[in-house]
Amino acid sequence: MRQKFLKKIRVIISLVVFLFTIFIFIDFAHLFSSKVIHAILFLQFVPSLLDFVNVLTFAATGFIFISLITLLFGRVYCSFLCPLGVFQDIFIGISSRIRKFKKGRRWKYTSSRHILQYSILAASLVLLFLFRSLVFVNLLDPYSISGKMFTNLFRPVYYMANNLMADVFKAFHSYALYPIALKHISWPAVIFSGMLFITFMLLSVFRTRWYCNAICPVGTTLGLLSRVSLFKLRIDEASCNACGACERKCKAGCIDYRRNKIDFDRCVACFNCIPACPSGGVGYHLSLKKENTPVTESGKSRRNFLKTSVTGVAGLGTVLSVKKIFAANEKTSSTSVSPVTPPGSVSIWHFRETCTACHLCINACPTKVLQPAFLEYGLSGLFQPRLDYHTEYCNFECIRCSEVCPTGAIFPVTKEEKSTIQIGISKFIKNLCVVVANHTACAACSEHCPTKAVEMVPYLGDLKIPQIDEKICVGCGACEFACPVRPERSIYVEAHNYHHTAMKPLKKVEGEKKEKEVKPADDFPF
Amino acid sequence: MNRRDFFRRSIVAGAATGASLVFGDFKKLLANEPPQGKGPFDLVAVKGGEPGLMFDKAIESMGGMKNFVKKGQTVVVKPNIGWDTSPERAANTNPLLVKRIVEQCYTAGAKDVYVFDNTCDDWEKCYENSGIQKAVKDANGKVVTGNSEGYYHEVEIPAGQKLKNAKVHELVLNSDVFINVPVLKAHSGSQLTMSMKNLMGIVWDRRYWHRTDLHQCIADFALFHKKPTLNVIDAYRVMTKRGPKGVSVEDVILMKSLIISRDMVAADAAAAKLYGIEPETINYIKLADQSKAGTMNLNSLSINRIKL
């Protein structure tokens, strides 16, 4: 067999894809257009699948491509494209290199964990289709896990490195680099991502690709497909001298050299076994006839287990999706009852059911108004992004998040469309306002309002207070952000669960409003 | 570098001020050239030209840019770049005017010309869509962010009534020449925004101003010792409705005017009149006049009026 080159190709491609993927999650200069970002993420399985279902677009057929590749060569996705897979491979590579000096690092065949992985896949699907909760996908999808780690851990480090460099530049009297502010640190998301980081680091060092074959719903799905792959890795019995080198190199623990078999549904297609074999006996072979794998004795109990676990998950789903979120009765004065979702997400329900909390939009957002929620969406929507008007406000002319969203949770909208999407409505709490409380002018809210839905109207003497025209308010949060009153702000945005359509502010000028006309004089008035 | 540099400079400046107070009269007797910036006029108003041309005429009648910028000096130009809108909407200073000023500074021998604003909307979008970033770069000026807190340093305004301290951008503190280039427009909070209001863009915590007493804070900050060397009020396109950001080009009229002066209060008073509002009805102008930050009495000034 001459397939040794496969491993090298895998290493190169996976690292290139990995680095590009990381970069789009941390890049503050927005070097890549949304088209490039979509190209980089085109083959990510879960976002592509969700996008296809939601938007029905040919631009989201990456998952079909991956399925076809899997039907041909097995789980190529897992070692070439999966960011979490490559993340683990890096730690596996480092740790095996370190241990090499002490003792030979060897892995051995492990039995499959089909019950666990099928239960989790089934639970994810049941939660998704029956209870419309993405919670298992959010928490288990390898792309979304990676996104959270990149955004909440790698990104701050990248920013800090930039800011250090900016300081160095400034020491030389140059403003060529400038510091970037994080503006807001969402600690629950950082801590959760840190836990993910440590978990996957430890898992990869001590259990190699355990996650991929025990938990990962994508791995399980592709594993099912790879059972019928056209080409499979096989140990050539004739050339095998039973040295066991392939088994020791197998990260997935799916090679049993004594029985001369490779459990191909668990193979992550890293191709480490191919160059490991001294006699070149491991490689791809056409696999047309059905394998005569012995039926395990646990076949029946497995089925039973599935039944019970589905019921259990159903119960969990009910708890997650019915009991939670909009407990409207707990409303405090200047906080929105439900979180504000980005323009293009149509409704809080659509958003919750489609967003896998990969956090790509959080980095893409130029103002950083998008921040990870914690429990604002309920348990089911853990860490899904929301518009945080205490950090920033949504730029009226910007549609960046809708351009980059890989799952269709935020539908693509044009600037024209966005200008009338009403994601919430400003509410004014008069007795908190500076003008009312101190009798001094302010108008910070009205200043920032892009549609002048917040307008200053006469109050006392020369003083003016804000008045809100709800018809033309888009809920961008500029007023809430700018309001100087603390701790409770005197103006805030109440989110719409279903986004409305606002009127265009232009119509108003021609209508009832009469302002003092300013005319350019011919002469100087002084 | 900056803080130390700033201290060093302020000590030198302080010493110079002290010296000029003591030896002021002698200096006047012995001087070969007029003191920096003192042209024949206190204020120049121009009407009827393009932004760049109007500035050329105005600065010429103030004795030329050489009167304000000396060879090898660093200059900071502070336009209004507060909003993510196009030049036609006049929420930001006209880019052609900013460009002309930067060019004039270099012609007068400036070493570096920096341009910044602490914007309201996202600064990168503001810089780009206002057209100012490109205009400045075309003139070889340097665009710097005003939205990084690390660039701001605490200063005191001892004479301020309600505003006693603020954090000010280091470019303003460290530069030899400070040119304030506001755009004249209607403002929902301060009635009109011009020179004094534009200085909110060189400080960090503006919410304090809004929370405390907007007009008094604007007037107090006009007493800050590092005053603009020159104020250039852009009234080429003037937003008369729904300011300060505006909603569309319908909010804007063409006024084709420009005012320059060393005195912020006088410049603002003249611009208010141009707009059709009596200066004393704008609270912060009145307060600044009272605290002697400048004068709003235009009759006491020598004004050059140029029609093109």
Chai-1 contact restraints between the chains, C-beta under 6 A:
chainA,res_idxA,chainB,res_idxB,connection_type,confidence,min_distance_angstrom,max_distance_angstrom,comment,restraint_id
A,Y175,B,V144,contact,1.0,0.0,6.0,A-B,restraint_1
A,Y178,B,T145,contact,1.0,0.0,6.0,A-B,restraint_2
A,P179,B,S148,contact,1.0,0.0,6.0,A-B,restraint_3
A,P179,B,G150,contact,1.0,0.0,6.0,A-B,restraint_4
A,P366,B,D122,contact,1.0,0.0,6.0,A-B,restraint_5
A,T367,B,D122,contact,1.0,0.0,6.0,A-B,restraint_6
A,N395,B,D122,contact,1.0,0.0,6.0,A-B,restraint_7
A,E397,B,D84,contact,1.0,0.0,6.0,A-B,restraint_8
A,V434,B,R211,contact,1.0,0.0,6.0,A-B,restraint_9
A,T440,B,D213,contact,1.0,0.0,6.0,A-B,restraint_10
A,A441,B,G189,contact,1.0,0.0,6.0,A-B,restraint_11
A,A441,B,L214,contact,1.0,0.0,6.0,A-B,restraint_12
A,A441,B,H215,contact,1.0,0.0,6.0,A-B,restraint_13
A,C442,B,G189,contact,1.0,0.0,6.0,A-B,restraint_14
A,C442,B,H210,contact,1.0,0.0,6.0,A-B,restraint_15
A,C442,B,L214,contact,1.0,0.0,6.0,A-B,restraint_16
A,A443,B,S188,contact,1.0,0.0,6.0,A-B,restraint_17
A,A443,B,G189,contact,1.0,0.0,6.0,A-B,restraint_18
A,A444,B,H210,contact,1.0,0.0,6.0,A-B,restraint_19
A,S446,B,S188,contact,1.0,0.0,6.0,A-B,restraint_20
A,E447,B,S188,contact,1.0,0.0,6.0,A-B,restraint_21
A,E447,B,G189,contact,1.0,0.0,6.0,A-B,restraint_22
A,E447,B,P244,contact,1.0,0.0,6.0,A-B,restraint_23
A,T451,B,V247,contact,1.0,0.0,6.0,A-B,restraint_24
A,K452,B,R242,contact,1.0,0.0,6.0,A-B,restraint_25
A,K452,B,V247,contact,1.0,0.0,6.0,A-B,restraint_26
A,M456,B,S188,contact,1.0,0.0,6.0,A-B,restraint_27
A,P484,B,R207,contact,1.0,0.0,6.0,A-B,restraint_28
A,P484,B,H210,contact,1.0,0.0,6.0,A-B,restraint_29
A,P484,B,R211,contact,1.0,0.0,6.0,A-B,restraint_30
A,P505,B,V247,contact,1.0,0.0,6.0,A-B,restraint_31
A,L506,B,S248,contact,1.0,0.0,6.0,A-B,restraint_32
A,V509,B,E250,contact,1.0,0.0,6.0,A-B,restraint_33
A,E515,B,K241,contact,1.0,0.0,6.0,A-B,restraint_34
A,V518,B,T240,contact,1.0,0.0,6.0,A-B,restraint_35
A,V518,B,G276,contact,1.0,0.0,6.0,A-B,restraint_36
A,P520,B,M255,contact,1.0,0.0,6.0,A-B,restraint_37
A,F524,B,A45,contact,1.0,0.0,6.0,A-B,restraint_38
A,F524,B,R305,contact,1.0,0.0,6.0,A-B,restraint_39
A,P525,B,K273,contact,1.0,0.0,6.0,A-B,restraint_40
A,F526,B,A270,contact,1.0,0.0,6.0,A-B,restraint_41
A,F526,B,K273,contact,1.0,0.0,6.0,A-B,restraint_42
A,F526,B,L298,contact,1.0,0.0,6.0,A-B,restraint_43
